[in-house]
Amino acid sequence: MNALQGLIGLFFPDVCLACGSLLTRGESSVCLSCNFLMPKTAYETIPDNPVARIFWGRVPLHAASACYFFAKKGRIQPLIHSLKYRSNKGIGLYLGQQLGTSLIEAPLYQDVQLIVPVPLHPKKKHIRGYNQAEVIANGMAKVMKLPVVTDNLIRSVATETQTKKSRDERWQNVKNIFTVTNPSQFTNSHVLLVDDVITTGSTIEACVTTLLEATHLKVSVATVACATV
Ligand SMILES: [Zn+2]
């Protein structure tokens, strides 16, 4: 920290995005205490965890997990909110690194070759300025030392907002909206599909269906958080 940054810090101190307490030297975005207390699932070590079960009978996946429990007023919610609605890409990279670190040692994810973020519709990406899943994927790539592919699985049709729809309506809404532009890039590979939060899994299911229809490959799923049931 130089003198000017120190001075700016006096008037505009950085606060922890999860708990609001002042950050000290060496801490960025999230304080050490929140970093320690974030509600980890450890699902990456359990093959038949609740996130994997979401997809049972729907699409065949090699593995599926989420790093944290997402609870209203919990520590994760303000971080995701900051990433999606406050243009805070730094927190997305941080969360991606946390997620990537949790997967590095997990046996189920050892042969992953490519990281593919769930695509946002170009219009939405234009409004937000970026795809939050892509930012998370970039954070993961740093620690997992794997390439991120953003131009092969693409989204073609805009969907209405998902929040007020039932699971069935959501599925009708998202199927057939993804396309694989270059199937051979994914052929015989292990693709890790990445998103911010998993709720019903409909969007991810549509992505996996499209991938499996396009070519022969192995698909796994990893999200930063899962909604607690
Ligand atoms: Zn904190």
py3Dmol code that shows the C-alpha trace and the ligand (Angstrom):
import py3Dmol

protein = """\
ATOM      1  CA  MET A   1       0.000   0.000   0.000  1.00  0.00           C
ATOM      2  CA  ASN A   2       1.449   3.367  -0.947  1.00  0.00           C
ATOM      3  CA  ALA A   3       0.879   6.671   0.907  1.00  0.00           C
ATOM      4  CA  LEU A   4      -1.916   7.805  -1.396  1.00  0.00           C
ATOM      5  CA  GLN A   5      -3.781   4.487  -1.087  1.00  0.00           C
ATOM      6  CA  GLY A   6      -3.336   4.717   2.679  1.00  0.00           C
ATOM      7  CA  LEU A   7      -4.844   8.200   2.691  1.00  0.00           C
ATOM      8  CA  ILE A   8      -7.768   7.167   0.481  1.00  0.00           C
ATOM      9  CA  GLY A   9      -8.309   4.192   2.778  1.00  0.00           C
ATOM     10  CA  LEU A  10      -8.747   6.565   5.733  1.00  0.00           C
ATOM     11  CA  PHE A  11     -11.727   8.227   4.108  1.00  0.00           C
ATOM     12  CA  PHE A  12     -13.125   5.332   2.116  1.00  0.00           C
ATOM     13  CA  PRO A  13     -12.191   2.245   4.098  1.00  0.00           C
ATOM     14  CA  ASP A  14     -12.782  -1.126   2.444  1.00  0.00           C
ATOM     15  CA  VAL A  15     -15.344  -3.244   4.178  1.00  0.00           C
ATOM     16  CA  CYS A  16     -15.895  -6.978   4.062  1.00  0.00           C
ATOM     17  CA  LEU A  17     -18.624  -7.676   1.509  1.00  0.00           C
ATOM     18  CA  ALA A  18     -19.986 -10.534   3.577  1.00  0.00           C
ATOM     19  CA  CYS A  19     -20.214  -8.990   7.080  1.00  0.00           C
ATOM     20  CA  GLY A  20     -19.544  -5.262   6.636  1.00  0.00           C
ATOM     21  CA  SER A  21     -16.640  -5.063   9.082  1.00  0.00           C
ATOM     22  CA  LEU A  22     -13.550  -3.019   8.177  1.00  0.00           C
ATOM     23  CA  LEU A  23     -10.909  -4.897   6.259  1.00  0.00           C
ATOM     24  CA  THR A  24      -7.384  -4.856   7.597  1.00  0.00           C
ATOM     25  CA  ARG A  25      -4.136  -4.955   5.674  1.00  0.00           C
ATOM     26  CA  GLY A  26      -3.761  -8.013   3.517  1.00  0.00           C
ATOM     27  CA  GLU A  27      -7.498  -8.655   3.366  1.00  0.00           C
ATOM     28  CA  SER A  28      -9.432  -7.914   0.189  1.00  0.00           C
ATOM     29  CA  SER A  29     -13.175  -8.200  -0.493  1.00  0.00           C
ATOM     30  CA  VAL A  30     -13.842 -10.713   2.285  1.00  0.00           C
ATOM     31  CA  CYS A  31     -12.359 -10.632   5.814  1.00  0.00           C
ATOM     32  CA  LEU A  32     -10.372 -13.593   7.118  1.00  0.00           C
ATOM     33  CA  SER A  33     -13.034 -14.460   9.634  1.00  0.00           C
ATOM     34  CA  CYS A  34     -15.796 -14.654   6.971  1.00  0.00           C
ATOM     35  CA  ASN A  35     -13.456 -16.537   4.670  1.00  0.00           C
ATOM     36  CA  PHE A  36     -13.096 -19.099   7.448  1.00  0.00           C
ATOM     37  CA  LEU A  37     -16.779 -19.153   8.384  1.00  0.00           C
ATOM     38  CA  MET A  38     -18.267 -19.379   4.871  1.00  0.00           C
ATOM     39  CA  PRO A  39     -20.690 -22.315   4.841  1.00  0.00           C
ATOM     40  CA  LYS A  40     -18.836 -24.960   2.824  1.00  0.00           C
ATOM     41  CA  THR A  41     -20.739 -28.009   1.588  1.00  0.00           C
ATOM     42  CA  ALA A  42     -17.792 -30.381   0.905  1.00  0.00           C
ATOM     43  CA  TYR A  43     -20.099 -31.866  -1.770  1.00  0.00           C
ATOM     44  CA  GLU A  44     -17.175 -32.195  -4.196  1.00  0.00           C
ATOM     45  CA  THR A  45     -16.030 -35.187  -2.167  1.00  0.00           C
ATOM     46  CA  ILE A  46     -19.471 -36.892  -2.107  1.00  0.00           C
ATOM     47  CA  PRO A  47     -20.637 -38.470  -5.414  1.00  0.00           C
ATOM     48  CA  ASP A  48     -24.353 -38.667  -4.512  1.00  0.00           C
ATOM     49  CA  ASN A  49     -24.673 -35.269  -2.833  1.00  0.00           C
ATOM     50  CA  PRO A  50     -27.914 -33.210  -2.978  1.00  0.00           C
ATOM     51  CA  VAL A  51     -26.723 -31.166  -5.998  1.00  0.00           C
ATOM     52  CA  ALA A  52     -25.892 -34.340  -7.960  1.00  0.00           C
ATOM     53  CA  ARG A  53     -29.332 -35.701  -7.029  1.00  0.00           C
ATOM     54  CA  ILE A  54     -31.043 -32.719  -8.686  1.00  0.00           C
ATOM     55  CA  PHE A  55     -30.005 -34.246 -12.015  1.00  0.00           C
ATOM     56  CA  TRP A  56     -30.857 -37.877 -11.302  1.00  0.00           C
ATOM     57  CA  GLY A  57     -33.259 -39.136 -13.965  1.00  0.00           C
ATOM     58  CA  ARG A  58     -32.790 -35.944 -15.962  1.00  0.00           C
ATOM     59  CA  VAL A  59     -29.296 -35.918 -17.506  1.00  0.00           C
ATOM     60  CA  PRO A  60     -26.252 -38.148 -16.977  1.00  0.00           C
ATOM     61  CA  LEU A  61     -23.431 -36.265 -15.257  1.00  0.00           C
ATOM     62  CA  HIS A  62     -20.021 -37.459 -14.167  1.00  0.00           C
ATOM     63  CA  ALA A  63     -20.129 -35.278 -11.045  1.00  0.00           C
ATOM     64  CA  ALA A  64     -21.995 -32.256  -9.690  1.00  0.00           C
ATOM     65  CA  SER A  65     -21.393 -30.092  -6.650  1.00  0.00           C
ATOM     66  CA  ALA A  66     -21.623 -26.609  -5.168  1.00  0.00           C
ATOM     67  CA  CYS A  67     -18.987 -25.073  -2.930  1.00  0.00           C
ATOM     68  CA  TYR A  68     -21.222 -23.190  -0.450  1.00  0.00           C
ATOM     69  CA  PHE A  69     -24.730 -23.175   0.961  1.00  0.00           C
ATOM     70  CA  PHE A  70     -26.691 -20.149  -0.220  1.00  0.00           C
ATOM     71  CA  ALA A  71     -29.004 -18.868   2.489  1.00  0.00           C
ATOM     72  CA  LYS A  72     -30.942 -15.603   2.668  1.00  0.00           C
ATOM     73  CA  LYS A  73     -29.044 -13.162   4.898  1.00  0.00           C
ATOM     74  CA  GLY A  74     -26.133 -15.610   4.945  1.00  0.00           C
ATOM     75  CA  ARG A  75     -22.532 -14.752   4.075  1.00  0.00           C
ATOM     76  CA  ILE A  76     -22.754 -15.857   0.428  1.00  0.00           C
ATOM     77  CA  GLN A  77     -25.816 -13.878  -0.642  1.00  0.00           C
ATOM     78  CA  PRO A  78     -24.211 -10.388  -0.522  1.00  0.00           C
ATOM     79  CA  LEU A  79     -21.187 -11.700  -2.429  1.00  0.00           C
ATOM     80  CA  ILE A  80     -23.301 -13.119  -5.266  1.00  0.00           C
ATOM     81  CA  HIS A  81     -25.406  -9.951  -5.268  1.00  0.00           C
ATOM     82  CA  SER A  82     -22.309  -7.801  -5.534  1.00  0.00           C
ATOM     83  CA  LEU A  83     -21.071  -9.902  -8.460  1.00  0.00           C
ATOM     84  CA  LYS A  84     -24.370  -9.852 -10.350  1.00  0.00           C
ATOM     85  CA  TYR A  85     -25.757  -6.392  -9.670  1.00  0.00           C
ATOM     86  CA  ARG A  86     -22.879  -4.189  -8.531  1.00  0.00           C
ATOM     87  CA  SER A  87     -20.324  -4.952 -11.232  1.00  0.00           C
ATOM     88  CA  ASN A  88     -17.942  -6.415  -8.690  1.00  0.00           C
ATOM     89  CA  LYS A  89     -15.881  -8.740 -10.846  1.00  0.00           C
ATOM     90  CA  GLY A  90     -13.215  -9.006  -8.129  1.00  0.00           C
ATOM     91  CA  ILE A  91     -15.592 -10.936  -5.896  1.00  0.00           C
ATOM     92  CA  GLY A  92     -16.400 -13.269  -8.812  1.00  0.00           C
ATOM     93  CA  LEU A  93     -12.721 -14.051  -9.268  1.00  0.00           C
ATOM     94  CA  TYR A  94     -12.384 -14.615  -5.525  1.00  0.00           C
ATOM     95  CA  LEU A  95     -15.372 -17.006  -5.471  1.00  0.00           C
ATOM     96  CA  GLY A  96     -14.060 -18.788  -8.563  1.00  0.00           C
ATOM     97  CA  GLN A  97     -10.697 -19.278  -6.890  1.00  0.00           C
ATOM     98  CA  GLN A  98     -12.396 -20.672  -3.776  1.00  0.00           C
ATOM     99  CA  LEU A  99     -14.447 -23.053  -5.927  1.00  0.00           C
ATOM    100  CA  GLY A 100     -11.426 -24.073  -8.003  1.00  0.00           C
ATOM    101  CA  THR A 101      -9.335 -24.697  -4.904  1.00  0.00           C
ATOM    102  CA  SER A 102     -12.027 -26.976  -3.489  1.00  0.00           C
ATOM    103  CA  LEU A 103     -11.985 -29.059  -6.700  1.00  0.00           C
ATOM    104  CA  ILE A 104      -8.226 -29.377  -7.178  1.00  0.00           C
ATOM    105  CA  GLU A 105      -7.907 -32.243  -4.697  1.00  0.00           C
ATOM    106  CA  ALA A 106     -11.324 -33.819  -5.364  1.00  0.00           C
ATOM    107  CA  PRO A 107     -10.915 -37.208  -7.110  1.00  0.00           C
ATOM    108  CA  LEU A 108     -14.100 -36.781  -9.195  1.00  0.00           C
ATOM    109  CA  TYR A 109     -12.693 -33.676 -10.890  1.00  0.00           C
ATOM    110  CA  GLN A 110      -9.127 -34.802 -11.563  1.00  0.00           C
ATOM    111  CA  ASP A 111      -9.478 -35.341 -15.318  1.00  0.00           C
ATOM    112  CA  VAL A 112     -11.477 -32.187 -16.120  1.00  0.00           C
ATOM    113  CA  GLN A 113     -10.009 -30.642 -19.281  1.00  0.00           C
ATOM    114  CA  LEU A 114     -12.141 -27.610 -20.099  1.00  0.00           C
ATOM    115  CA  ILE A 115     -14.095 -25.093 -18.035  1.00  0.00           C
ATOM    116  CA  VAL A 116     -17.288 -23.867 -19.720  1.00  0.00           C
ATOM    117  CA  PRO A 117     -19.363 -21.115 -18.065  1.00  0.00           C
ATOM    118  CA  VAL A 118     -23.143 -21.286 -18.532  1.00  0.00           C
ATOM    119  CA  PRO A 119     -23.672 -18.661 -21.236  1.00  0.00           C
ATOM    120  CA  LEU A 120     -25.727 -15.527 -20.710  1.00  0.00           C
ATOM    121  CA  HIS A 121     -27.809 -14.211 -23.564  1.00  0.00           C
ATOM    122  CA  PRO A 122     -25.750 -11.578 -25.460  1.00  0.00           C
ATOM    123  CA  LYS A 123     -28.357  -8.898 -24.665  1.00  0.00           C
ATOM    124  CA  LYS A 124     -28.145  -9.578 -20.941  1.00  0.00           C
ATOM    125  CA  LYS A 125     -24.365  -9.696 -21.161  1.00  0.00           C
ATOM    126  CA  HIS A 126     -24.435  -6.356 -22.913  1.00  0.00           C
ATOM    127  CA  ILE A 127     -26.560  -4.810 -20.138  1.00  0.00           C
ATOM    128  CA  ARG A 128     -24.489  -6.277 -17.278  1.00  0.00           C
ATOM    129  CA  GLY A 129     -21.240  -5.827 -19.152  1.00  0.00           C
ATOM    130  CA  TYR A 130     -20.081  -9.379 -18.449  1.00  0.00           C
ATOM    131  CA  ASN A 131     -21.249 -12.920 -17.760  1.00  0.00           C
ATOM    132  CA  GLN A 132     -20.883 -13.600 -14.024  1.00  0.00           C
ATOM    133  CA  ALA A 133     -20.385 -17.335 -14.669  1.00  0.00           C
ATOM    134  CA  GLU A 134     -17.476 -16.459 -16.957  1.00  0.00           C
ATOM    135  CA  VAL A 135     -15.844 -14.344 -14.235  1.00  0.00           C
ATOM    136  CA  ILE A 136     -16.163 -17.268 -11.812  1.00  0.00           C
ATOM    137  CA  ALA A 137     -14.718 -19.610 -14.470  1.00  0.00           C
ATOM    138  CA  ASN A 138     -11.745 -17.285 -14.901  1.00  0.00           C
ATOM    139  CA  GLY A 139     -11.089 -17.406 -11.151  1.00  0.00           C
ATOM    140  CA  MET A 140     -11.237 -21.209 -11.263  1.00  0.00           C
ATOM    141  CA  ALA A 141      -8.930 -21.357 -14.278  1.00  0.00           C
ATOM    142  CA  LYS A 142      -6.254 -19.468 -12.339  1.00  0.00           C
ATOM    143  CA  VAL A 143      -6.012 -22.104  -9.640  1.00  0.00           C
ATOM    144  CA  MET A 144      -6.927 -25.182 -11.713  1.00  0.00           C
ATOM    145  CA  LYS A 145      -4.628 -24.225 -14.619  1.00  0.00           C
ATOM    146  CA  LEU A 146      -7.282 -25.135 -17.180  1.00  0.00           C
ATOM    147  CA  PRO A 147      -8.597 -23.293 -20.240  1.00  0.00           C
ATOM    148  CA  VAL A 148     -11.986 -21.526 -20.203  1.00  0.00           C
ATOM    149  CA  VAL A 149     -14.060 -21.966 -23.372  1.00  0.00           C
ATOM    150  CA  THR A 150     -16.723 -19.295 -23.897  1.00  0.00           C
ATOM    151  CA  ASP A 151     -17.410 -19.393 -27.642  1.00  0.00           C
ATOM    152  CA  ASN A 152     -18.483 -22.989 -28.203  1.00  0.00           C
ATOM    153  CA  LEU A 153     -21.567 -23.486 -26.053  1.00  0.00           C
ATOM    154  CA  ILE A 154     -23.644 -20.427 -26.877  1.00  0.00           C
ATOM    155  CA  ARG A 155     -27.099 -19.102 -26.097  1.00  0.00           C
ATOM    156  CA  SER A 156     -29.344 -18.135 -28.947  1.00  0.00           C
ATOM    157  CA  VAL A 157     -32.782 -17.101 -27.665  1.00  0.00           C
ATOM    158  CA  ALA A 158     -33.598 -14.630 -24.867  1.00  0.00           C
ATOM    159  CA  THR A 159     -35.612 -16.108 -22.004  1.00  0.00           C
ATOM    160  CA  GLU A 160     -37.953 -14.305 -19.681  1.00  0.00           C
ATOM    161  CA  THR A 161     -36.881 -13.994 -16.077  1.00  0.00           C
ATOM    162  CA  GLN A 162     -36.929 -17.358 -14.289  1.00  0.00           C
ATOM    163  CA  THR A 163     -37.780 -16.299 -10.775  1.00  0.00           C
ATOM    164  CA  LYS A 164     -41.594 -16.527 -10.847  1.00  0.00           C
ATOM    165  CA  LYS A 165     -41.880 -19.752 -12.807  1.00  0.00           C
ATOM    166  CA  SER A 166     -42.463 -23.307 -11.663  1.00  0.00           C
ATOM    167  CA  ARG A 167     -39.849 -25.975 -12.409  1.00  0.00           C
ATOM    168  CA  ASP A 168     -41.866 -27.251 -15.370  1.00  0.00           C
ATOM    169  CA  GLU A 169     -42.374 -23.771 -16.805  1.00  0.00           C
ATOM    170  CA  ARG A 170     -38.687 -23.047 -16.324  1.00  0.00           C
ATOM    171  CA  TRP A 171     -37.791 -26.158 -18.277  1.00  0.00           C
ATOM    172  CA  GLN A 172     -40.147 -25.269 -21.157  1.00  0.00           C
ATOM    173  CA  ASN A 173     -38.519 -21.867 -21.088  1.00  0.00           C
ATOM    174  CA  VAL A 174     -34.900 -22.962 -21.385  1.00  0.00           C
ATOM    175  CA  LYS A 175     -34.856 -26.104 -23.538  1.00  0.00           C
ATOM    176  CA  ASN A 176     -33.492 -25.731 -27.051  1.00  0.00           C
ATOM    177  CA  ILE A 177     -31.902 -22.366 -26.376  1.00  0.00           C
ATOM    178  CA  PHE A 178     -28.272 -23.488 -26.377  1.00  0.00           C
ATOM    179  CA  THR A 179     -26.121 -24.492 -29.342  1.00  0.00           C
ATOM    180  CA  VAL A 180     -22.679 -26.053 -29.694  1.00  0.00           C
ATOM    181  CA  THR A 181     -20.886 -24.317 -32.557  1.00  0.00           C
ATOM    182  CA  ASN A 182     -17.863 -26.606 -32.772  1.00  0.00           C
ATOM    183  CA  PRO A 183     -18.690 -30.104 -31.441  1.00  0.00           C
ATOM    184  CA  SER A 184     -15.238 -31.532 -32.226  1.00  0.00           C
ATOM    185  CA  GLN A 185     -13.621 -29.211 -29.643  1.00  0.00           C
ATOM    186  CA  PHE A 186     -15.541 -31.060 -26.913  1.00  0.00           C
ATOM    187  CA  THR A 187     -15.374 -34.578 -28.380  1.00  0.00           C
ATOM    188  CA  ASN A 188     -14.063 -37.177 -25.893  1.00  0.00           C
ATOM    189  CA  SER A 189     -13.227 -34.485 -23.337  1.00  0.00           C
ATOM    190  CA  HIS A 190     -14.352 -33.890 -19.758  1.00  0.00           C
ATOM    191  CA  VAL A 191     -16.134 -30.542 -19.637  1.00  0.00           C
ATOM    192  CA  LEU A 192     -16.832 -28.741 -16.354  1.00  0.00           C
ATOM    193  CA  LEU A 193     -19.936 -26.576 -16.630  1.00  0.00           C
ATOM    194  CA  VAL A 194     -19.853 -23.604 -14.239  1.00  0.00           C
ATOM    195  CA  ASP A 195     -22.510 -21.261 -12.846  1.00  0.00           C
ATOM    196  CA  ASP A 196     -23.013 -18.959  -9.855  1.00  0.00           C
ATOM    197  CA  VAL A 197     -25.966 -20.493  -7.984  1.00  0.00           C
ATOM    198  CA  ILE A 198     -27.928 -23.670  -8.628  1.00  0.00           C
ATOM    199  CA  THR A 199     -31.625 -23.761  -7.745  1.00  0.00           C
ATOM    200  CA  THR A 200     -33.803 -26.032  -9.927  1.00  0.00           C
ATOM    201  CA  GLY A 201     -30.990 -26.930 -12.312  1.00  0.00           C
ATOM    202  CA  SER A 202     -33.142 -26.304 -15.416  1.00  0.00           C
ATOM    203  CA  THR A 203     -30.658 -24.048 -17.202  1.00  0.00           C
ATOM    204  CA  ILE A 204     -27.778 -26.422 -16.504  1.00  0.00           C
ATOM    205  CA  GLU A 205     -29.912 -29.392 -17.600  1.00  0.00           C
ATOM    206  CA  ALA A 206     -30.583 -27.652 -20.920  1.00  0.00           C
ATOM    207  CA  CYS A 207     -26.842 -26.987 -21.385  1.00  0.00           C
ATOM    208  CA  VAL A 208     -25.953 -30.618 -20.630  1.00  0.00           C
ATOM    209  CA  THR A 209     -28.651 -31.921 -22.987  1.00  0.00           C
ATOM    210  CA  THR A 210     -27.302 -29.729 -25.785  1.00  0.00           C
ATOM    211  CA  LEU A 211     -23.709 -30.811 -25.120  1.00  0.00           C
ATOM    212  CA  LEU A 212     -24.604 -34.520 -25.090  1.00  0.00           C
ATOM    213  CA  GLU A 213     -26.650 -34.207 -28.273  1.00  0.00           C
ATOM    214  CA  ALA A 214     -23.789 -32.458 -30.053  1.00  0.00           C
ATOM    215  CA  THR A 215     -20.969 -34.876 -29.334  1.00  0.00           C
ATOM    216  CA  HIS A 216     -19.536 -37.649 -27.165  1.00  0.00           C
ATOM    217  CA  LEU A 217     -18.122 -36.217 -23.954  1.00  0.00           C
ATOM    218  CA  LYS A 218     -18.192 -36.365 -20.158  1.00  0.00           C
ATOM    219  CA  VAL A 219     -19.880 -33.464 -18.339  1.00  0.00           C
ATOM    220  CA  SER A 220     -19.564 -32.366 -14.723  1.00  0.00           C
ATOM    221  CA  VAL A 221     -21.110 -29.367 -12.983  1.00  0.00           C
ATOM    222  CA  ALA A 222     -19.720 -27.001 -10.358  1.00  0.00           C
ATOM    223  CA  THR A 223     -21.421 -23.929  -8.936  1.00  0.00           C
ATOM    224  CA  VAL A 224     -20.338 -21.463  -6.281  1.00  0.00           C
ATOM    225  CA  ALA A 225     -23.451 -22.008  -4.218  1.00  0.00           C
ATOM    226  CA  CYS A 226     -26.606 -24.071  -3.941  1.00  0.00           C
ATOM    227  CA  ALA A 227     -29.907 -22.960  -2.453  1.00  0.00           C
ATOM    228  CA  THR A 228     -30.555 -24.884   0.750  1.00  0.00           C
ATOM    229  CA  VAL A 229     -33.654 -27.061   0.728  1.00  0.00           C
TER     230      VAL A 229
END
"""
ligand_1 = """\
1
ZN
Zn -16.396 -10.455 7.019
"""
view = py3Dmol.view(width=600, height=400)
view.addModel(protein, "pdb")
view.setStyle({"model": 0}, {"cartoon": {"style": "trace"}})
view.addModel(ligand_1, "xyz")
view.setStyle({"model": 1}, {"stick": {}})
view.zoomTo()
view.show()
